[in-house]
Amino acid sequence: MENSHNNQQSILPIIQSRPHLLQNYNQHLTTAIQNDYLYHLSLSKKDAFNFSEIKFVCIGGSNDRMKTFAHQLAVQMCQSDDGTTKNEDLLPVERVGDDKRFVLFKVSNRVLVCSHGMGGPSISILLNEVAKLLHYAKAANVLWLRIGSSGGLGVEPGTVIITEESLDGALNPYHETLVLGKTVKRRAVFDKNVCQRLLTLATDELHYPAIIAKTMCCNDFYEGQGRLDGAICEYTVNDKMKFLQRAYKNNVRNMEMESLQFGAFTNHIGIKAATVCAVFLDRLKGDQVSATKDELKEYEQRAIAIVLKFIQQTLAEEEEEEEG
């Protein structure tokens, strides 16, 4: 099985979560804003005390996907040692906030599950408001995980890509944004140790095809990803294939639209994070998704299962340490 991570010479930094988020990045939060209203979550600073025990933030684009994930996580947390599930009417899952923009679920007071919509601008709003919420809650050492779907490059549908670094649509190794009219660039790298643990779970325990590699994060679904099937296409098949081959040679194995913003944000403020995406098609072979609905559901479930297993093991390890 291909593992392009092992062939890479550069060693990415290990990101250590800071105990209290944002205090060094926005002093206005403590000096000028008395009751911060988190508009898109329909929550405020006054609600933060309900989130002080959160240890994981799990995010994904689709409302339905994250609702499914929250329910599966709750069922997993309620399973007895013999594998049976306790009363599902008492599952530890609570819907919070308002679902007009995003859906949010709190599972067993330890995991916050959120949808983030499509694209960088949408996920940026969620990241800022959830980070502030957890900062006000004084939640410490929180790990953020993104679950997604993607187009692959030279990998089979169903493969799971664990992102070590996200590149932009021009293959630049940073996220670029404008702040007060000035360009700001931030690298989008993910925690090396978390990535390796996720890979081990995927391949050794769940037996899924999975690799650690780079992800190209694009500004849109069609032209930005070199598709030939959009309403506008002003390049040739040869142009497309040359670019995708260049991305492949850069160790890019999948393409999506959120990992760059996610990686740049979490890396910049010192949050441990990882992105786990299922591949729906190989873009070197075409632009249209040809898998059946059942196949796509299975591929998506692989990414979900890896993250569920990771959370289960991590919480079990913490409980053993506390008991010891």
PyMOL commands that set and color helices and strands:
alter all, ss='L'
color gray80, all
select helices_A, chain A and resi 4-7+28-31+39-41+45-51+63-77+88-90+120-137+192-205+223-225+237-249+259-268+293-323
alter helices_A, ss='H'
color red, helices_A
select strands_A, chain A and resi 37-38+43-44+56-60+93-96+104-107+111-115+143-152+160-167+175-179+182-186+210-217+252-256+273-282
alter strands_A, ss='S'
color yellow, strands_A
deselect
rebuild
show_as cartoon
